[in-house]
Amino acid sequence: MKFEEFISAHITGPLGVCDPLPQTGIFAGNSVQWIGVPVAHPVSEPSGGAGGVASMRAFLEVASLLANGGVGVTSGARILNAVSIQEMLRDELSSTRLSYPNPLPSAAGTTIAGEMNLEPLSNGRATGAVTWGGANGQYWSVDPASGTVCVSAAQVMPFLHPHTLEPFLECEKAILDSVRAE
């Protein structure tokens, strides 16, 4: 079975987010902020997500598995069991870092799913929330305790550019504040 067939049969199909392949013609433009020029998207050179693409709806449905114990929010399909999700969200490296003399201080741990907050952030992201980002200004965070998932796809490089990161953090704060107000 090819990789994309496996993903379709076991993840995107049951979640009801089967985007047809190949995804030609849907790529968003991308630019390098410091020089303001478009960046080519050579499909023949996939990297990062191995050339995988998804609609925002599909990405949110897959990311929501981490916030919903392995069950798709829209479809109700169980993709991963709760123990697998717990393992994916377990901090793997903080205790290792502390075993070295003079470890670098860090407020983040590392899980299989991404970077974990070991302390709350000023925008309201809680301890235990997991986040990750992509080179082209894509960011996501999942807070399993509150069940929130936040995603931004800006298509602007460099990574962590204020024009992409600050709006994501502001949007995440608004979502987290809204959930807390309920």
Backbone as CSV, one residue per row, in Angstrom:
resi,resn,N_x,N_y,N_z,CA_x,CA_y,CA_z,C_x,C_y,C_z
1,MET,0.848,-1.176,0.000,0.000,0.000,0.000,0.895,1.242,0.000
2,LYS,0.619,2.172,-0.897,1.377,3.413,-0.947,1.032,4.272,0.266
3,PHE,1.966,5.149,0.641,1.782,5.998,1.810,0.484,6.803,1.727
4,GLU,0.249,7.441,0.568,-0.961,8.259,0.443,-2.229,7.408,0.520
5,GLU,-2.158,6.137,0.090,-3.305,5.238,0.211,-3.555,4.887,1.675
6,PHE,-2.476,4.668,2.425,-2.592,4.377,3.852,-3.233,5.555,4.587
7,ILE,-2.726,6.765,4.307,-3.264,7.966,4.953,-4.752,8.111,4.630
8,SER,-5.116,7.893,3.380,-6.511,8.004,2.968,-7.382,6.945,3.641
9,ALA,-6.895,5.712,3.700,-7.684,4.617,4.264,-7.837,4.714,5.779
10,HIS,-6.801,5.183,6.469,-6.801,5.110,7.932,-6.958,6.446,8.649
11,ILE,-6.801,7.561,7.942,-6.895,8.858,8.618,-7.894,9.774,7.912
12,THR,-7.534,10.254,6.724,-8.380,11.268,6.083,-9.741,10.725,5.648
13,GLY,-9.788,9.477,5.194,-11.072,8.879,4.813,-12.037,8.806,5.982
14,PRO,-11.648,8.138,7.097,-12.547,8.081,8.247,-12.913,9.455,8.817
15,LEU,-11.996,10.438,8.684,-12.293,11.784,9.183,-13.180,12.578,8.231
16,GLY,-13.372,12.050,7.019,-14.205,12.745,6.043,-13.545,13.966,5.432
17,VAL,-12.223,13.941,5.346,-11.480,15.081,4.789,-10.585,14.625,3.650
18,CYS,-11.123,13.787,2.787,-10.342,13.257,1.668,-10.208,14.300,0.575
19,ASP,-9.097,15.006,0.576,-8.805,15.939,-0.502,-8.250,15.128,-1.662
20,PRO,-8.746,15.340,-2.881,-8.250,14.556,-4.016,-6.779,14.839,-4.303
21,LEU,-6.087,13.814,-4.739,-4.670,13.958,-5.102,-4.537,13.779,-6.599
22,PRO,-3.623,14.425,-7.276,-2.716,15.427,-6.716,-3.429,16.759,-6.529
23,GLN,-2.879,17.583,-5.685,-3.468,18.871,-5.332,-2.903,20.000,-6.195
24,THR,-2.817,19.812,-7.465,-2.257,20.855,-8.326,-3.208,22.039,-8.396
25,GLY,-2.630,23.222,-8.451,-3.418,24.428,-8.610,-3.978,25.027,-7.344
26,ILE,-3.769,24.408,-6.173,-4.327,24.978,-4.949,-3.272,25.623,-4.063
27,PHE,-2.015,25.583,-4.463,-0.967,26.099,-3.597,-1.072,27.607,-3.463
28,ALA,-1.008,28.066,-2.231,-1.023,29.507,-1.978,0.319,30.086,-2.387
29,GLY,0.305,31.337,-2.764,1.567,32.008,-3.064,2.407,32.124,-1.811
30,ASN,3.674,32.294,-1.981,4.584,32.409,-0.849,5.581,33.501,-1.172
31,SER,6.022,34.225,-0.162,7.047,35.237,-0.409,8.041,35.273,0.730
32,VAL,9.232,35.738,0.407,10.268,35.935,1.411,10.157,37.390,1.831
33,GLN,9.770,37.623,3.088,9.430,38.964,3.548,10.573,39.966,3.402
34,TRP,11.786,39.544,3.686,12.874,40.523,3.693,13.283,41.002,2.309
35,ILE,12.932,40.270,1.258,13.245,40.757,-0.084,12.001,40.907,-0.950
36,GLY,10.848,40.444,-0.464,9.579,40.671,-1.132,9.397,40.022,-2.481
37,VAL,10.002,38.875,-2.700,9.839,38.203,-3.986,9.092,36.890,-3.799
38,PRO,8.332,36.469,-4.803,7.641,35.179,-4.707,8.632,34.019,-4.655
39,VAL,8.207,32.948,-4.010,9.019,31.742,-3.916,8.347,30.662,-4.748
40,ALA,9.107,30.035,-5.614,8.557,28.956,-6.446,8.185,27.772,-5.569
41,HIS,7.215,27.007,-5.985,6.814,25.811,-5.251,7.011,24.600,-6.158
42,PRO,8.213,24.080,-6.192,8.453,22.922,-7.065,7.880,21.648,-6.450
43,VAL,6.819,21.145,-7.029,6.182,19.935,-6.527,7.155,18.763,-6.547
44,SER,8.160,18.815,-7.413,9.118,17.717,-7.511,10.088,17.674,-6.339
45,GLU,10.060,18.678,-5.465,10.971,18.708,-4.328,10.199,18.852,-3.016
46,PRO,9.394,17.871,-2.641,8.639,17.992,-1.404,9.565,17.956,-0.192
47,SER,9.207,18.704,0.837,9.983,18.685,2.079,9.036,18.963,3.231
48,GLY,9.561,18.908,4.435,8.721,19.168,5.601,7.634,18.127,5.709
49,GLY,6.458,18.431,5.235,5.328,17.516,5.268,5.354,16.508,4.150
50,ALA,6.516,16.304,3.546,6.712,15.328,2.472,5.807,15.622,1.283
51,GLY,5.539,16.899,1.065,4.708,17.276,-0.071,3.228,17.178,0.200
52,GLY,2.843,16.786,1.406,1.437,16.688,1.739,0.800,18.058,1.821
53,VAL,-0.401,18.173,1.326,-1.148,19.419,1.394,-2.546,19.112,1.905
54,ALA,-3.189,20.115,2.468,-4.536,19.916,2.993,-5.264,21.244,3.011
55,SER,-6.572,21.163,2.979,-7.380,22.353,3.196,-7.297,22.704,4.678
56,MET,-7.672,23.922,5.024,-7.668,24.319,6.436,-8.619,23.436,7.234
57,ARG,-9.776,23.104,6.656,-10.732,22.226,7.342,-10.101,20.875,7.658
58,ALA,-9.388,20.314,6.682,-8.753,19.013,6.892,-7.671,19.109,7.961
59,PHE,-6.865,20.169,7.916,-5.802,20.325,8.906,-6.390,20.457,10.307
60,LEU,-7.448,21.252,10.447,-8.085,21.410,11.753,-8.652,20.091,12.262
61,GLU,-9.253,19.309,11.383,-9.828,18.026,11.800,-8.740,17.078,12.289
62,VAL,-7.615,17.035,11.591,-6.515,16.156,12.015,-5.900,16.671,13.313
63,ALA,-5.642,17.976,13.414,-5.057,18.536,14.638,-5.983,18.351,15.834
64,SER,-7.288,18.363,15.588,-8.242,18.213,16.689,-8.165,16.839,17.346
65,LEU,-7.558,15.874,16.662,-7.375,14.561,17.284,-6.604,14.687,18.593
66,LEU,-5.617,15.598,18.638,-4.818,15.786,19.847,-5.633,16.401,20.977
67,ALA,-6.603,17.231,20.640,-7.422,17.898,21.650,-8.641,17.083,22.054
68,ASN,-8.941,16.043,21.302,-10.186,15.303,21.506,-9.938,13.817,21.754
69,GLY,-8.777,13.499,22.320,-8.503,12.114,22.700,-8.403,11.129,21.560
70,GLY,-8.089,11.606,20.345,-7.920,10.714,19.207,-9.154,10.536,18.348
71,VAL,-10.223,11.291,18.671,-11.487,11.195,17.936,-11.678,12.459,17.108
72,GLY,-12.075,12.303,15.854,-12.354,13.447,14.998,-13.547,14.226,15.506
73,VAL,-13.428,15.534,15.584,-14.493,16.378,16.122,-15.722,16.354,15.223
74,THR,-15.536,16.471,13.927,-16.659,16.522,12.992,-17.210,15.138,12.694
75,SER,-16.314,14.194,12.426,-16.732,12.860,11.989,-17.079,11.923,13.133
76,GLY,-16.476,12.134,14.304,-16.648,11.201,15.412,-15.845,9.921,15.249
77,ALA,-15.020,9.847,14.207,-14.216,8.641,13.960,-13.019,8.595,14.908
78,ARG,-12.819,7.428,15.523,-11.640,7.244,16.362,-10.485,6.847,15.454
79,ILE,-9.421,7.680,15.452,-8.242,7.435,14.637,-7.115,6.888,15.500
80,LEU,-6.981,7.410,16.702,-5.960,6.956,17.652,-6.631,6.691,18.987
81,ASN,-6.095,5.720,19.744,-6.670,5.493,21.064,-6.131,6.528,22.048
82,ALA,-6.805,6.666,23.175,-6.458,7.692,24.157,-5.038,7.525,24.685
83,VAL,-4.582,6.293,24.836,-3.215,6.049,25.323,-2.194,6.572,24.317
84,SER,-2.450,6.377,23.031,-1.543,6.901,22.001,-1.466,8.419,22.071
85,ILE,-2.609,9.075,22.256,-2.623,10.536,22.369,-1.844,10.974,23.605
86,GLN,-2.038,10.296,24.725,-1.283,10.631,25.943,0.214,10.506,25.704
87,GLU,0.623,9.463,25.008,2.049,9.285,24.706,2.559,10.374,23.770
88,MET,1.743,10.755,22.782,2.152,11.806,21.851,2.316,13.151,22.554
89,LEU,1.578,13.369,23.639,1.602,14.640,24.354,2.495,14.612,25.594
90,ARG,3.219,13.525,25.801,4.106,13.413,26.972,5.431,14.096,26.674
91,ASP,5.897,14.915,27.628,7.189,15.589,27.480,8.290,14.536,27.478
92,GLU,9.072,14.514,26.426,10.097,13.487,26.245,11.492,13.915,26.683
93,LEU,11.791,15.225,26.683,13.183,15.635,26.833,13.509,16.499,28.039
94,SER,12.536,17.035,28.765,12.864,17.933,29.874,13.735,17.264,30.915
95,SER,13.408,16.027,31.295,14.222,15.345,32.309,15.618,15.046,31.781
96,THR,15.744,14.779,30.486,17.060,14.541,29.887,17.893,15.809,29.929
97,ARG,17.283,16.946,29.593,17.987,18.221,29.596,18.523,18.528,30.989
98,LEU,17.738,18.220,32.014,18.155,18.534,33.378,19.291,17.652,33.871
99,SER,19.560,16.554,33.199,20.630,15.664,33.643,22.009,16.158,33.227
100,TYR,22.069,17.212,32.401,23.350,17.767,31.980,23.769,18.879,32.931
101,PRO,25.091,19.035,33.148,25.531,20.159,33.978,25.217,21.483,33.278
102,ASN,24.737,22.457,34.018,24.404,23.785,33.504,23.467,23.738,32.290
103,PRO,22.302,23.092,32.421,21.398,23.029,31.264,20.883,24.419,30.910
104,LEU,20.606,24.622,29.630,20.013,25.884,29.200,18.585,25.958,29.727
105,PRO,18.197,27.092,30.306,16.819,27.201,30.791,15.838,27.199,29.625
106,SER,14.712,26.572,29.832,13.703,26.526,28.783,12.332,26.394,29.414
107,ALA,11.361,27.082,28.850,9.979,26.967,29.299,9.204,26.028,28.392
108,ALA,9.927,25.260,27.569,9.273,24.357,26.625,9.848,22.956,26.738
109,GLY,8.964,21.985,26.634,9.371,20.600,26.543,9.166,20.123,25.112
110,THR,9.528,18.882,24.862,9.403,18.328,23.522,8.587,17.048,23.579
111,THR,7.519,16.998,22.785,6.682,15.810,22.687,6.796,15.258,21.272
112,ILE,6.217,14.104,21.048,6.179,13.558,19.693,5.367,14.484,18.785
113,ALA,4.350,15.143,19.338,3.480,16.010,18.545,4.060,17.398,18.301
114,GLY,4.967,17.859,19.139,5.524,19.201,18.979,6.094,19.727,20.277
115,GLU,6.244,21.052,20.335,6.797,21.715,21.514,5.695,21.912,22.551
116,MET,5.998,21.565,23.808,5.013,21.673,24.881,5.357,22.831,25.805
117,ASN,4.342,23.599,26.165,4.539,24.665,27.140,4.674,24.060,28.532
118,LEU,5.793,24.350,29.195,5.981,23.922,30.577,5.478,24.995,31.537
119,GLU,5.237,26.180,31.005,4.682,27.301,31.765,3.652,27.984,30.867
120,PRO,2.665,28.658,31.469,1.689,29.361,30.631,2.322,30.554,29.915
121,LEU,1.776,30.898,28.740,2.231,32.072,27.998,1.324,33.266,28.306
122,SER,1.825,34.458,28.043,1.064,35.676,28.329,-0.206,35.794,27.480
123,ASN,-0.265,35.104,26.342,-1.476,35.179,25.513,-2.550,34.192,25.969
124,GLY,-2.266,33.424,27.024,-3.252,32.502,27.571,-3.015,31.045,27.244
125,ARG,-2.012,30.752,26.412,-1.716,29.347,26.117,-1.267,28.677,27.417
126,ALA,-1.881,27.568,27.752,-1.695,26.923,29.045,-0.491,25.993,29.087
127,THR,-0.057,25.717,30.300,0.917,24.660,30.520,0.327,23.368,29.957
128,GLY,1.123,22.617,29.218,0.653,21.368,28.628,0.146,21.509,27.204
129,ALA,-0.038,22.743,26.731,-0.441,22.949,25.333,0.741,22.621,24.430
130,VAL,0.441,22.167,23.222,1.475,21.765,22.263,1.354,22.653,21.033
131,THR,2.499,23.011,20.465,2.512,23.872,19.288,3.627,23.464,18.340
132,TRP,3.497,23.889,17.096,4.549,23.680,16.095,4.310,24.666,14.969
133,GLY,5.289,24.807,14.128,5.154,25.726,13.007,5.908,25.223,11.799
134,GLY,5.638,25.844,10.672,6.323,25.507,9.434,7.088,26.703,8.905
135,ALA,8.047,26.444,8.054,8.946,27.479,7.552,8.215,28.626,6.878
136,ASN,7.089,28.368,6.254,6.384,29.399,5.488,5.350,30.162,6.303
137,GLY,5.524,30.220,7.614,4.604,30.985,8.444,3.345,30.247,8.836
138,GLN,3.405,28.918,8.881,2.274,28.143,9.378,2.524,27.837,10.852
139,TYR,1.497,28.055,11.664,1.595,27.770,13.094,0.316,27.077,13.530
140,TRP,0.446,26.198,14.505,-0.733,25.600,15.106,-0.455,25.367,16.584
141,SER,-1.519,25.361,17.369,-1.411,25.002,18.780,-2.636,24.194,19.158
142,VAL,-2.432,23.292,20.104,-3.509,22.454,20.617,-3.412,22.473,22.132
143,ASP,-4.518,22.781,22.785,-4.588,22.724,24.240,-5.576,21.625,24.611
144,PRO,-5.065,20.435,24.947,-5.962,19.327,25.263,-6.871,19.606,26.462
145,ALA,-6.396,20.401,27.429,-7.206,20.672,28.614,-8.472,21.455,28.269
146,SER,-8.368,22.435,27.375,-9.539,23.236,27.005,-10.195,22.753,25.713
147,GLY,-9.510,21.860,24.992,-10.041,21.350,23.729,-9.913,22.319,22.570
148,THR,-9.021,23.296,22.682,-8.878,24.284,21.617,-7.792,23.904,20.620
149,VAL,-8.044,24.261,19.367,-7.078,24.090,18.282,-7.031,25.412,17.532
150,CYS,-5.832,25.955,17.361,-5.645,27.210,16.625,-4.664,26.955,15.494
151,VAL,-4.993,27.449,14.299,-4.145,27.240,13.124,-4.061,28.538,12.329
152,SER,-2.865,28.824,11.822,-2.656,29.968,10.938,-1.741,29.536,9.802
153,ALA,-2.049,29.962,8.593,-1.213,29.648,7.434,-0.996,30.929,6.643
154,ALA,0.148,31.577,6.869,0.395,32.892,6.288,1.161,32.860,4.973
155,GLN,1.959,31.829,4.750,2.761,31.721,3.532,3.759,32.867,3.374
156,VAL,4.414,33.241,4.462,5.446,34.277,4.441,6.665,33.762,5.184
157,MET,7.818,33.876,4.549,9.070,33.540,5.214,9.780,34.844,5.539
158,PRO,10.665,34.870,6.513,11.239,33.748,7.239,10.329,33.267,8.369
159,PHE,10.648,32.105,8.879,9.945,31.511,10.004,10.028,32.456,11.202
160,LEU,8.966,32.541,11.960,8.843,33.395,13.144,8.900,34.886,12.817
161,HIS,8.570,35.263,11.590,8.532,36.680,11.232,7.384,37.337,12.006
162,PRO,7.610,38.538,12.561,6.549,39.200,13.329,5.242,39.386,12.553
163,HIS,5.301,39.526,11.229,4.076,39.704,10.440,3.218,38.448,10.407
164,THR,3.796,37.306,10.742,3.014,36.065,10.773,2.796,35.565,12.193
165,LEU,3.801,35.671,13.043,3.693,35.135,14.398,2.766,35.974,15.275
166,GLU,2.898,37.289,15.234,2.080,38.139,16.102,0.579,37.992,15.834
167,PRO,0.125,37.991,14.573,-1.317,37.766,14.350,-1.785,36.394,14.845
168,PHE,-0.937,35.366,14.690,-1.318,34.044,15.197,-1.500,34.087,16.706
169,LEU,-0.543,34.680,17.428,-0.626,34.744,18.886,-1.836,35.568,19.335
170,GLU,-2.156,36.639,18.618,-3.335,37.449,18.945,-4.623,36.664,18.711
171,CYS,-4.684,35.954,17.610,-5.860,35.137,17.302,-6.014,34.020,18.329
172,GLU,-4.900,33.374,18.656,-4.928,32.312,19.662,-5.447,32.858,20.991
173,LYS,-4.988,34.048,21.389,-5.447,34.670,22.636,-6.952,34.899,22.600
174,ALA,-7.459,35.425,21.493,-8.897,35.679,21.372,-9.699,34.384,21.495
175,ILE,-9.221,33.321,20.872,-9.909,32.025,20.955,-9.872,31.490,22.379
176,LEU,-8.692,31.524,23.006,-8.560,31.016,24.376,-9.398,31.844,25.348
177,ASP,-9.408,33.178,25.194,-10.242,34.031,26.046,-11.715,33.684,25.874
178,SER,-12.135,33.426,24.642,-13.525,33.083,24.358,-13.917,31.770,25.029
179,VAL,-13.035,30.790,24.958,-13.317,29.485,25.572,-13.403,29.622,27.088
180,ARG,-12.500,30.404,27.675,-12.514,30.593,29.132,-13.767,31.337,29.595
181,ALA,-14.306,32.210,28.746,-15.482,33.000,29.110,-16.762,32.169,29.126
182,GLU,-16.741,31.010,28.485,-17.957,30.169,28.417,-18.279,29.543,29.751
